[in-house]
Amino acid sequence: MISIAQIAVFFFLFILQTSVLRMYASIAPDTALLATIWFALRHGRYGGVDSGVLGGLLQDVASFGMMGINLLSKGLIGLLAGWLKESHLLEWNNPGSWIITISAATFINGLIFRNYAMSFFDYHPGFLSDIGQMILQALYNLAVGLPLFSFLIALETRLRRLLNIRDA
């Protein structure tokens, strides 16, 4: 029940990202990436891979572009973030872990996209312009991700109290 509510939040934000935010801004927070990070930090590497592959697949289908790259990047990021959580290097409810994970995942995602585009589509942008774009994307992801993760913890706490579920 709790995971379904969290999935519904991310699905709503994904629809918002692909429709409204893309109409008014050239760049938007990557909600599939944020969902991947959240579920990896919350449920470990299997939750991270599952959400990453599903979110990446949804993003690939909605993008009408390079098929499979979102599935690959989000799946790898989910696996890595989940492994870091399971290795006790990151805490799922620590804002410091969120900042590190969101920032690093944004850069990993950007580097995978850059290398994929350079390999298959003869895309050769300047490295500094790509780094600037990744920094801007990381700032957008942080601006949305930090309050979103806090909201999801509050939602989970409220649902646990409402449904009388004890912490595991």
C-alpha positions in Angstrom: 0.0 0.0 0.0 2.8 2.4 0.9 4.8 1.6 -2.2 1.7 2.0 -4.3 1.2 5.5 -2.9 4.9 6.3 -3.6 4.7 5.0 -7.2 1.5 7.1 -7.7 3.4 10.2 -6.6 6.2 9.5 -9.1 3.8 8.7 -11.9 2.0 12.0 -11.3 5.3 13.8 -11.4 6.4 12.0 -14.5 3.2 13.1 -16.3 3.8 16.6 -15.1 7.4 16.5 -16.3 6.6 15.2 -19.8 3.6 17.5 -20.4 3.6 20.7 -18.5 7.2 21.3 -17.6 8.5 20.6 -21.1 6.1 23.1 -22.5 7.4 26.0 -20.4 11.1 25.1 -19.8 13.9 23.6 -21.8 15.0 21.5 -18.9 13.0 19.8 -16.2 13.8 17.6 -13.2 14.3 13.9 -14.1 11.5 12.2 -12.2 12.5 8.8 -13.4 15.9 9.3 -12.0 14.5 10.6 -8.7 12.2 7.6 -8.5 15.1 5.2 -9.1 17.2 6.8 -6.4 14.3 6.8 -3.9 13.4 3.2 -4.4 17.1 2.2 -4.4 17.7 4.0 -1.2 14.5 2.7 0.4 14.5 -0.9 -0.9 18.0 -1.7 -1.9 19.5 -2.8 -5.2 16.6 -4.9 -6.4 14.1 -2.1 -5.8 16.5 0.2 -7.5 17.0 -1.9 -10.5 13.3 -2.6 -10.8 12.3 1.0 -10.5 15.2 2.1 -12.8 14.3 -0.3 -15.6 10.6 0.6 -15.3 11.2 4.3 -15.1 13.7 4.2 -17.9 11.4 2.2 -20.1 8.6 4.7 -19.5 11.0 7.6 -20.3 12.2 5.8 -23.5 8.6 5.3 -24.7 7.7 8.9 -23.9 10.8 10.4 -25.5 10.4 9.2 -29.1 14.1 9.2 -29.3 17.0 7.0 -28.4 15.3 3.8 -27.2 17.0 1.8 -24.4 19.4 4.5 -23.1 17.1 5.6 -20.3 16.4 1.9 -19.4 20.2 1.3 -19.3 21.2 4.4 -17.4 18.4 4.3 -14.8 18.9 0.5 -14.2 22.6 1.0 -13.6 22.0 3.9 -11.3 19.4 1.9 -9.4 21.7 -1.0 -9.0 24.6 1.2 -7.8 22.6 3.3 -5.4 20.9 0.2 -4.0 24.3 -1.5 -3.5 25.7 1.6 -1.7 22.6 1.5 0.6 23.0 -2.2 1.2 26.7 -1.8 1.9 25.8 0.8 4.6 27.5 3.6 2.8 24.3 5.6 2.4 21.3 6.0 4.6 17.9 6.1 3.0 16.5 8.8 5.3 19.6 11.1 5.4 19.4 14.3 3.4 23.2 14.2 3.0 22.9 10.9 1.3 20.2 12.3 -0.9 22.4 15.2 -2.1 25.3 12.9 -2.8 23.2 10.3 -4.6 21.1 12.7 -6.7 24.2 14.7 -7.7 26.3 11.7 -8.6 23.4 9.9 -10.4 22.7 13.0 -12.5 26.3 13.1 -13.6 26.4 9.3 -14.3 23.2 9.6 -16.3 24.6 12.6 -18.2 27.9 10.7 -19.0 26.0 7.6 -20.2 23.9 9.8 -22.5 27.0 11.7 -23.8 28.9 8.6 -24.5 25.9 6.9 -26.2 25.3 9.9 -28.4 28.9 10.2 -29.3 29.1 6.5 -30.2 26.0 6.2 -32.3 25.0 9.6 -33.5 28.2 11.5 -34.3 27.4 13.9 -31.5 30.5 15.9 -30.5 29.7 18.8 -28.2 32.2 20.6 -26.0 33.0 18.8 -22.8 32.5 22.0 -20.7 29.1 22.7 -22.2 28.0 19.2 -21.3 29.4 19.6 -17.7 27.4 22.9 -17.4 24.3 21.1 -18.6 24.8 18.3 -16.1 25.4 20.8 -13.2 22.1 22.6 -14.2 20.3 19.3 -14.4 21.7 18.3 -11.0 20.5 21.6 -9.5 17.0 21.0 -10.9 17.0 17.4 -9.6 18.1 18.6 -6.1 15.5 21.4 -6.0 12.8 18.9 -6.6 14.3 15.8 -5.1 15.1 17.0 -1.6 11.6 18.3 -0.8 10.0 15.3 -2.6 12.0 12.8 -0.5 11.0 14.6 2.7 7.4 14.5 1.5 7.6 10.8 0.8 9.0 10.0 4.3 6.2 12.1 5.8 3.6 10.2 3.6 5.1 6.9 4.6 5.0 7.8 8.3 1.4 9.0 8.0 0.3 5.9 6.1 2.0 3.6 8.6 0.2 5.4 11.5 -3.1 5.3 9.6 -2.8 1.6 8.7 -1.3 0.7 12.1 1.8 -0.8 10.5 5.0 -1.0 12.7 8.4 -0.3 11.4 10.3 -3.3 10.2 
